[in-house]
């Protein structure tokens, strides 16, 4: 192998996984398992099923949640004002409250999806994809089923980790805004705290929320992930 190969994002759906190429932007290895157990494999440019939504369209789609968040924010601000809280405490409380609201909204979607057959399948395949990618990163070759089982179903690159990082960072900032320190002390605390949270994120120590967005996969689902790694690997090798 002339160079170290890198896998892009692994995206799971109800009956398969897509492995995105890191070197060939826009290309994916897509594997799907049919009801009879047949695994369909394809490598090529990703076809856009629907046009990408604009910012306005996304805002409209989330209008209910945004309106509720605005009401929630006004209520918190009103209560803080009535209690005559200090200006910095009020700002910290506002950021903390909005952060809690965003986390609650996210967890509501996660738990709602966990109750559906489609969501459970997606979460198991997500685990399978994570395990296969983790194995490939370590071995730098397509892993066997036995080898894949030795690796974690959690991934540093999972979008759930980004949500966890955001939540913890905003909680830290909320406290820091509400109870600020003076001068150099404030700068040191902010910088060191932010760096520590970032370090935990980059070293995979913030994986705990993935317990909610993954399920232990079956052998069949791991085989789907391995098949995806295989077709991705074959094309990446051929083009490297």
C-alpha positions in Angstrom: 0.0 0.0 0.0 1.6 3.2 -1.1 -0.1 5.5 1.4 -2.3 5.3 4.5 -5.9 5.2 3.4 -8.5 7.2 5.3 -12.2 6.6 5.5 -14.6 9.6 5.5 -17.9 9.5 7.3 -19.9 6.3 7.7 -23.6 7.0 7.4 -26.1 4.3 8.4 -29.8 3.9 7.3 -32.4 1.3 8.0 -31.0 -1.4 5.7 -27.5 -0.4 4.9 -24.4 1.8 5.3 -22.6 4.4 3.2 -18.9 4.9 3.5 -17.7 8.2 2.2 -14.4 8.5 0.4 -11.8 10.8 2.0 -9.6 11.1 -1.0 -12.3 11.2 -3.8 -14.8 13.7 -2.7 -18.4 12.9 -3.5 -17.8 9.1 -3.9 -19.3 6.5 -1.7 -19.3 2.8 -1.1 -22.9 1.9 -0.4 -24.0 -1.5 0.9 -27.6 -2.7 1.4 -28.9 -5.9 2.8 -32.1 -7.3 1.3 -34.7 -9.3 3.2 -33.4 -12.5 1.7 -29.9 -11.8 3.1 -28.3 -10.7 -0.2 -25.9 -7.8 0.1 -26.0 -5.2 -2.7 -22.8 -3.3 -3.2 -22.2 -0.1 -5.2 -19.3 2.4 -5.5 -19.7 5.7 -7.3 -20.8 9.3 -7.0 -23.5 9.8 -4.5 -26.8 10.6 -6.1 -28.8 13.4 -4.5 -32.2 11.9 -3.8 -33.6 15.4 -3.1 -32.2 18.9 -3.4 -30.5 20.3 -0.4 -32.8 22.4 1.7 -32.0 26.1 2.0 -31.6 27.8 5.4 -35.1 29.2 5.1 -36.6 25.7 4.4 -34.7 24.3 7.4 -36.0 27.0 9.6 -39.6 26.4 8.4 -39.2 22.7 9.1 -38.1 23.4 12.6 -40.5 26.3 13.2 -42.2 24.6 16.1 -39.0 23.8 18.0 -37.7 27.3 17.3 -40.9 29.0 18.5 -40.9 26.8 21.7 -37.2 27.7 22.3 -38.0 31.4 21.9 -40.9 31.1 24.4 -38.7 29.1 26.8 -36.0 31.8 26.6 -38.4 34.6 27.3 -39.8 32.8 30.3 -36.3 32.2 31.7 -35.4 35.8 31.1 -38.6 37.0 32.7 -38.0 34.9 35.8 -34.4 36.1 36.1 -35.6 39.7 35.7 -38.3 39.3 38.4 -35.7 37.8 40.8 -33.4 40.8 40.0 -30.5 38.5 39.4 -27.1 40.0 38.6 -26.6 40.8 34.9 -23.8 38.2 34.5 -25.8 35.6 36.3 -28.8 36.3 34.1 -26.7 35.9 30.9 -25.2 32.7 32.2 -28.6 31.3 33.1 -30.0 32.2 29.7 -27.2 30.3 27.9 -27.5 27.4 30.3 -31.3 27.2 29.7 -31.1 27.3 26.0 -28.4 24.7 26.0 -30.6 22.4 28.1 -33.5 23.1 25.7 -31.4 22.1 22.7 -30.1 18.9 24.4 -33.7 18.0 25.5 -34.9 18.5 21.9 -32.1 16.3 20.6 -32.8 13.5 23.2 -36.5 13.6 22.4 -35.7 12.9 18.7 -33.2 10.1 19.7 -35.6 8.3 22.1 -38.5 8.6 19.6 -36.4 7.0 17.0 -35.2 4.2 19.3 -38.8 3.1 19.6 -39.2 2.4 15.9 -38.0 -0.7 14.0 -36.3 1.5 11.4 -34.5 3.6 14.0 -33.3 0.5 15.9 -32.0 -1.0 12.6 -30.2 2.3 11.8 -28.6 2.4 15.2 -27.4 -1.2 15.0 -25.9 -0.5 11.5 -24.3 2.6 12.8 -22.6 0.5 15.5 -21.5 -2.0 12.8 -20.1 0.9 10.7 -18.2 2.3 13.6 -16.7 -1.1 14.5 -15.6 -1.7 10.9 -14.0 1.7 10.5 -12.3 1.4 13.9 -10.9 -1.9 12.9 -9.7 -0.7 9.5 -8.0 2.4 11.0 -6.1 0.0 13.4 -5.3 -2.8 10.9 -5.1 -0.7 7.6 -6.8 -3.6 5.8 -10.3 -5.1 5.5 -11.0 -6.8 8.9 -12.6 -10.2 9.4 -15.8 -10.7 11.3 -13.8 -12.0 14.3 -11.5 -9.0 14.2 -14.3 -6.5 13.9 -16.0 -7.8 17.1 -12.9 -6.8 19.1 -13.4 -3.1 18.4 -15.7 -0.5 20.0 -19.1 0.4 18.6 -18.3 4.0 19.5 -16.6 6.4 17.1 -14.8 9.8 17.7 -16.3 10.9 14.3 -19.9 10.2 15.3 -22.2 13.3 15.1 -23.5 12.4 18.5 -20.0 13.3 19.9 -20.3 16.8 18.4 -23.6 17.3 20.3 -21.9 16.1 23.5 -19.0 18.4 23.0 -21.3 21.3 22.3 -23.4 20.6 25.4 -20.4 20.3 27.8 -18.7 23.4 26.3 -21.8 25.5 26.6 -22.4 24.3 30.2 -18.8 25.4 31.0 -19.3 28.7 29.4 -22.6 29.3 31.1 -21.0 28.9 34.5 -18.0 31.0 33.5 -20.3 33.8 32.3 -22.5 33.6 35.4 -19.6 33.7 37.8 -16.8 35.5 36.0 -13.3 35.8 37.4 -11.1 38.9 37.2 -8.4 39.7 34.7 -5.8 37.0 33.9 -7.6 34.4 36.0 -10.6 34.6 33.7 -8.5 34.2 30.6 -6.6 31.2 32.1 -9.7 29.4 33.2 -11.5 29.9 29.9 -8.5 28.8 27.8 -7.6 25.8 30.0 -11.3 24.7 30.4 -12.0 24.9 26.7 -8.8 23.1 25.9 -9.6 20.3 28.3 -13.0 19.8 26.9 -11.6 19.8 23.3 -8.9 17.3 24.4 -11.6 14.9 25.9 -13.5 15.2 22.7 -10.6 14.4 20.4 -9.5 11.5 22.5 -12.9 9.8 22.5 -13.6 10.4 26.2 -17.0 12.0 25.3 -18.5 8.9 23.7 -21.0 8.2 26.5 -24.0 9.6 24.6 -23.4 7.1 21.9 -25.0 4.5 24.3 -28.3 6.2 23.2 -27.6 6.3 19.4 -26.1 2.8 18.9 -27.2 -0.8 19.6 -24.9 -3.8 19.6 -25.0 -5.2 16.0 -25.7 -8.7 14.9 -23.2 -10.8 12.8 -25.4 -10.0 9.7 -25.1 -6.3 10.3 -21.3 -6.6 10.8 -21.1 -8.5 7.6 -22.8 -5.5 5.8 -20.2 -3.2 7.3 -17.3 -5.4 6.3 -18.7 -5.7 2.7 -18.8 -1.9 2.6 -15.3 -1.5 3.8 -14.2 -4.1 1.2 -15.7 -2.3 -1.8 -14.4 1.0 -0.5 -11.0 -0.4 0.0 -10.8 -2.0 -3.5 -11.6 1.2 -5.2 -9.4 3.4 -3.0 -6.4 1.0 -3.6 -7.1 1.0 -7.4 -7.0 4.8 -7.5 -4.2 5.4 -5.1 
